[in-house]
Amino acid sequence: MKRIKGPVFGFYGGNDNRITATVPKMKEDMASPGKPYSPAIYEGAGHGFMRGGEDPIPQPARRMQPT
């Protein structure tokens, strides 16, 4: 935790219990030294759900939008 210099944003799939189970402990661990941590859990999504936007022909809802 000492080496973390900036805020940490976590994006988790609600159906990925192995990973989402660690979120409460991580919140606690990050709060103790005052490190910013913002988790977001997407219910119904599984592990690696954001990678769907990299599909050459992704579903419209997952398509990456240019910035």
N, C-alpha and C positions, 0 to 999 in steps of 0.2 A: 504494500500500500504506500510505502514511503516514496517510491519512484513515480507514482501517478501524479502528473502535474496539471492535467486539464480535466474537464468534466467527462464522465463516462455515460454514454447512452446505450442502453441494452434493449434489443428488439427480440422478443421471445415468442415462440409458438405455444399457445395454450395447451395443445395436445402433446407437447414435448416435455412430459413430466420429469424426465431425468434432469433436464436443464432448468426448467422453471422452479423445481423444488429448491434450487440453490439461491433464488432471488431474495427471500427474506434474510438469510444469513449474510448475503452480499450487502444488502441495505444496511444491516447492522455494522458490518465490518467497515463500510465506507463512511458511515455517519460518525463513528468513533474518532477518526482523525480529521473529520470535517471535509471529506472529499465529496464533490458533487456526483451523484449517481441517479440517473433517471431511467428506470426500467419501464418498458411498455410490453404488455402481454396481449397478443392477438388471439382471442378465443377462436377455436376451430382450426387454427393453423398448426402445422406440424414442423418438425425440424427442417431447417433450410428453406422455409417457405418464401423468403425474399428472392431466392435464386431463380424463381420461376420467370422473373422479368428478363432474364438473360436468354431465355428460350428463343431461337430464331423466329418462331411463329408463336409468341405467347398469347395467352388468353387476354382479351382487352383489359380486364381489371388488373392484370399483372404487368402490363406493358410499361416499360420505363419511359418516362416523359423527358424530353430535352429541357435543359434549364437555360 
